[in-house]
Amino acid sequence: MFDTFSSEQTAFAESIDAFCTREIGSFEKSRSLADGGTHSQEIYSKMAELGWLGITVPEEFGGADAGATEMCILLERSMYGLAPIGSIGPTLIAGAAYKKFGSAEQRERALRLLAEGGTLSISMSEPGAGSDVGALRCKAERSGDDWVINGQKTWCSNAHFADRILLVARTSSSGSKHEGITMFDVPADIEGLRISGIDTMGGREVNDLYFDDVRLPADAVIGEVDGGWAQLMSGLNIERLILAAMQLGVAERAFDECLRFVSEREQFGRPVGKFQVLRHRIADMATEIQATKLLVYAVAKKVDADPDALFPREASMAKLKATELSKWVTLECMQSMGGYGYATEYGIERLLRQAVVSSIYGGTNEIQRDIIGKTYGL
């Protein structure tokens, strides 16, 4: 319905669907491949071999040099197909920063790593700096030609198996709180860094990072010293599109699982989907999913048409709408399926756990609403 993809993009989506059906196929297989976690390096490596992970990586680093639309297709269809590739979001978000601001050596190392199936993480939040990123206190201080890092970061997704971490730290306390912030390229196994998991309802996904006199060379700086805030802001289009596309896929999968169930499950002598309350619920979900899909891909095409432009309103709208959609749809599907929606056998509870955190990470939806309001002069 309302298909606006090219024939090549449609073929790409179909190939991802076929891969996920062949390699994963079920919630049980997806859980097994990830060994109870969120990431299977086996599946991730197979996607890298197919050239998919490097979809937005320049050809000189082994990628396909495609655009935001193709990236969204990969993420949407992978999440729909239950691909246990928990690192793909943070890896693509961090990769975009390396691509835009990294030195020639950093780009060669990080982007080739991404294309070949390596994993990246990005560390911004701290115990006292969540939505207010400018309040961060983890310090990077000069020591001769090096930088020495001390402090704590938190909520760092997938750092426990990442190859490299893009760290955002404070390099100066003069000026406004948004000045004096710098990005650093950090090997995840560097001496002095301790990574400690945080238990969550989604499993082992996020971590505390403790930096104790971690020494980095001068060339670990990504972009400009004290220029990290502007660099972060310039990457929000891609970050929010990544999160939106992933949650669109989650919502679509939940919907199809629910539709299949209510079409087959009989009570009072007929399929429960024939009852008006569930028929109307299905209609509402289908309409909202289609509207959200149109929004997400419209924003992706704007980014493709002008990759250097900032689209704070549109990107925030896409993230806000898709993540609120996934929460609402997964809850509606659980209610429609009754006790079966609560059972791990049917997978809706897993999709719900994926959905509920999505309105928090990547900038809470309260922050997204605030940004959108400001674009209207409020």
Sequence and secondary structure as in RCSB ss.txt:
>XXXX:A:sequence
MFDTFSSEQTAFAESIDAFCTREIGSFEKSRSLADGGTHSQEIYSKMAELGWLGITVPEEFGGADAGATEMCILL
ERSMYGLAPIGSIGPTLIAGAAYKKFGSAEQRERALRLLAEGGTLSISMSEPGAGSDVGALRCKAERSGDDWVIN
GQKTWCSNAHFADRILLVARTSSSGSKHEGITMFDVPADIEGLRISGIDTMGGREVNDLYFDDVRLPADAVIGEV
DGGWAQLMSGLNIERLILAAMQLGVAERAFDECLRFVSEREQFGRPVGKFQVLRHRIADMATEIQATKLLVYAVA
KKVDADPDALFPREASMAKLKATELSKWVTLECMQSMGGYGYATEYGIERLLRQAVVSSIYGGTNEIQRDIIGKT
YGL
>XXXX:A:secstr
      HHHHHHHHHHHHHHHHHT SHHHHHHHTTTSSB HHHHHHHHHTT TTTTS GGGTS    HHHHHHHH
HHHHHTT  BTTHHHHHHHHHHHHHH  HHHHHHHHHHHHTT  EEEE  BTTBSS GGG   EEEEETTEEEEE
EEEEEEETTTT SEEEEEEE   SSSTTSSEEEEEEETT TTEEEEEEEETTEEEEEEEEEEEEEE GGGEES T
TBHHHHHHHTHHHHHHHHHHHHHHHHHHHHHHHHHHHHH EETTEEGGGSHHHHHHHHHHHHHHHHHHHHHHHHH
HHHHH TTS  HHHHHHHHHHHHHHHHHHHHHHHHHHTHHHHSTTTSHHHHHHHHHGGGTTTS HHHHHHHHHHH
TT 
